[in-house]
Amino acid sequence: MIRDFHNVKKKNLVDEINAIQNDLGTDIFNALHSLRSIGNIGAHPESDINLIVEIDEGEAQKLIKFIELLMDKWYIKREEERKMLEEINQIAIDKQNEKKGIQN
C-alpha cells in the first residue's frame, strides 16, 4: 500500500515509511512503524527460532482495523473526494451551458 499509494520504493520497509513521514500524521507514522516491528517478529526471527511470540485475537483485530483504516484513508476517501469534485465541476459546466442557452 505504501508503494502503491505514495509511489515510493526503497530498499526496505523502514526506509519507505521514513520517506513518507511528511505525508503522514505523527500517529499514523508511529503506528506504521509499530506494525512493521510486529511483522518483523515473524519475518526475522531472532537466534532462538523456537521462541514464538503470540498475537492474540484482540491484538490481531486491532492490527487489521489499522490496515482497514489506511485503506479507507488512502483509497476509498480519495476516490470519494475525486468523484465529488468531479461532480461539482460538472455542475458548474452544466450551469454555464444553461446560462449560455438562456442568453442565446
C-alpha positions in Angstrom: 0.0 0.0 0.0 2.8 2.4 0.8 4.5 1.7 -2.6 1.2 2.0 -4.5 -0.4 5.0 -2.8 2.7 7.0 -2.0 4.7 6.0 -5.1 7.8 5.2 -3.1 10.1 2.2 -3.4 13.1 1.9 -1.1 15.4 -0.9 -0.2 13.3 -1.9 2.9 10.0 -1.0 4.6 11.6 1.1 7.3 13.1 3.4 4.7 9.8 3.6 2.8 7.9 4.6 6.0 10.5 7.2 6.8 10.3 8.5 3.2 6.6 9.3 3.6 6.8 10.7 7.1 5.9 14.2 6.0 2.8 12.9 4.2 1.6 11.2 7.4 0.4 12.5 10.7 2.6 11.6 13.7 0.1 8.9 14.9 -0.1 7.1 11.6 3.7 7.3 11.2 4.2 5.8 14.6 1.6 3.1 14.1 3.1 2.1 10.8 6.5 1.6 12.5 4.8 -0.3 15.2 3.0 -2.6 12.7 6.3 -3.1 10.9 8.1 -4.0 14.1 5.3 -6.5 15.0 5.7 -8.0 11.5 9.4 -8.2 11.9 9.0 -10.6 14.8 7.7 -13.2 12.4 9.6 -12.2 9.4 13.0 -12.0 11.1 13.1 -14.5 14.0 15.9 -14.0 16.5 18.6 -16.6 17.1 16.1 -18.8 19.0 13.8 -19.9 16.3 11.8 -22.0 18.8 10.7 -18.8 20.5 7.2 -17.8 19.3 5.6 -14.5 20.2 1.9 -15.0 20.0 -0.6 -12.4 18.8 -3.9 -12.8 20.5 -7.2 -12.4 18.7 -7.9 -8.9 20.1 -4.4 -7.7 19.0 -4.9 -9.2 15.5 -8.3 -7.5 15.2 -6.7 -4.1 16.1 -3.9 -4.6 13.5 -6.5 -5.5 10.9 -8.5 -2.4 11.8 -5.5 -0.3 11.3 -4.9 -1.7 7.9 -8.6 -1.1 7.1 -8.2 2.5 8.3 -5.3 3.0 5.9 -7.3 1.5 3.0 -10.2 3.9 3.8 -8.0 7.0 4.1 -5.7 6.3 1.2 -8.1 4.7 -1.3 -11.8 5.0 -0.5 -11.8 8.6 0.8 -9.5 9.7 -2.1 -11.9 8.2 -4.7 -15.0 9.6 -2.9 -13.3 13.1 -2.9 -12.3 12.7 -6.6 -15.9 11.9 -7.6 -17.4 14.7 -5.5 -15.1 17.3 -7.0 -15.8 15.9 -10.5 -19.5 16.3 -9.8 -19.1 19.9 -8.6 -17.1 20.8 -11.7 -19.8 19.2 -13.9 -22.5 21.2 -12.1 -20.6 24.4 -12.9 -20.2 23.3 -16.6 -23.9 22.4 -16.8 -24.9 25.8 -15.2 -22.7 27.7 -17.6 -24.2 25.8 -20.5 -27.7 26.7 -19.2 -26.7 30.3 -18.9 -25.5 30.4 -22.5 -28.7 28.8 -23.7 -30.8 31.4 -21.9 -28.8 34.3 -23.4 -29.0 32.8 -27.0 
